[in-house]
């Protein structure tokens, strides 16, 4: 579990700038006329804007947990930090973005 927690912590750490750049362009989903009436697009934009912030907080808690040899807690923080990004990708994958 130690190796899995450290590898997932590294992946989450490297994912922070990626989600940050993606959140810069998430507002473009609201450019089309009438898109402000789509709840799927609102949820997508808010989850993408929230993803780097939540991930940054979770990564801090993950590395603190790893430093204290609490690897199962670190795994939970990684999964919690990835939830907004996973929600945004789920919305895109199942076309809830257009509804």
C-alpha positions as CSV (number, residue, x, y, z in Angstrom):
1,X,0.0,0.0,0.0
2,X,3.0,2.3,0.6
3,X,4.1,2.2,-3.1
4,X,0.5,2.7,-4.3
5,X,0.0,5.7,-2.0
6,X,3.3,7.4,-3.1
7,X,2.6,6.8,-6.8
8,X,-0.9,8.2,-6.5
9,X,0.4,11.2,-4.6
10,X,3.0,11.8,-7.4
11,X,0.3,11.5,-10.0
12,X,-2.0,13.9,-8.1
13,X,0.8,16.4,-7.7
14,X,1.6,16.3,-11.4
15,X,-2.1,16.7,-12.2
16,X,-2.5,20.0,-10.4
17,X,-1.0,22.2,-13.2
18,X,-2.9,20.1,-15.8
19,X,-6.3,20.8,-14.0
20,X,-5.2,24.4,-13.6
21,X,-4.8,24.9,-17.3
22,X,-8.0,23.0,-18.0
23,X,-9.9,25.2,-15.6
24,X,-8.7,28.3,-17.4
25,X,-10.6,27.2,-20.5
26,X,-13.6,25.7,-18.8
27,X,-15.5,29.0,-19.0
28,X,-15.5,28.6,-22.8
29,X,-18.2,26.0,-22.4
30,X,-20.6,28.8,-21.7
31,X,-19.9,30.8,-24.9
32,X,-22.8,29.4,-27.0
33,X,-26.1,31.3,-26.9
34,X,-28.5,29.6,-24.5
35,X,-25.8,27.6,-22.8
36,X,-26.5,29.4,-19.5
37,X,-29.8,27.4,-19.3
38,X,-27.9,24.0,-19.3
39,X,-27.4,22.6,-15.8
40,X,-24.8,20.1,-17.2
41,X,-22.6,22.9,-18.4
42,X,-22.9,24.8,-15.1
43,X,-21.9,21.7,-13.1
44,X,-19.0,21.1,-15.6
45,X,-17.7,24.6,-15.3
46,X,-17.9,24.7,-11.5
47,X,-16.3,21.3,-11.1
48,X,-13.5,22.2,-13.4
49,X,-12.9,25.5,-11.6
50,X,-12.9,23.7,-8.3
51,X,-10.7,20.8,-9.4
52,X,-7.2,22.4,-9.0
53,X,-8.2,24.0,-5.7
54,X,-9.5,20.8,-4.2
55,X,-6.6,18.8,-5.6
56,X,-4.0,21.2,-4.2
57,X,-5.5,20.9,-0.7
58,X,-5.7,17.2,-1.0
59,X,-2.1,16.9,-2.2
60,X,-0.9,18.8,0.8
61,X,-2.8,16.5,3.1
62,X,-1.6,13.5,1.2
63,X,2.1,14.4,1.6
64,X,1.6,15.1,5.3
65,X,-0.1,11.8,5.7
66,X,2.7,10.0,3.9
67,X,5.3,11.8,6.1
68,X,3.4,10.4,9.2
69,X,3.3,6.9,7.7
70,X,-0.5,6.9,7.3
71,X,-0.7,5.5,3.8
72,X,-4.4,4.5,3.9
73,X,-5.4,8.0,4.9
74,X,-3.2,9.3,2.0
75,X,-5.1,7.2,-0.4
76,X,-8.4,8.5,0.8
77,X,-7.2,12.1,0.4
78,X,-6.1,11.3,-3.2
79,X,-9.5,10.0,-4.1
80,X,-11.3,12.9,-2.5
81,X,-9.0,15.4,-4.3
82,X,-9.8,13.8,-7.7
83,X,-13.6,13.9,-7.2
84,X,-14.3,17.3,-8.9
85,X,-12.0,16.4,-11.9
86,X,-13.7,12.9,-12.2
87,X,-17.1,14.6,-12.1
88,X,-16.2,16.9,-15.0
89,X,-14.8,14.0,-17.0
90,X,-17.9,11.9,-16.3
91,X,-20.1,14.8,-17.6
92,X,-18.0,15.0,-20.8
93,X,-18.0,11.2,-21.4
94,X,-21.7,10.6,-21.0
95,X,-22.8,13.7,-22.9
96,X,-24.5,15.2,-19.8
97,X,-22.6,18.3,-20.9
98,X,-25.2,19.1,-23.6
99,X,-28.2,18.6,-21.4
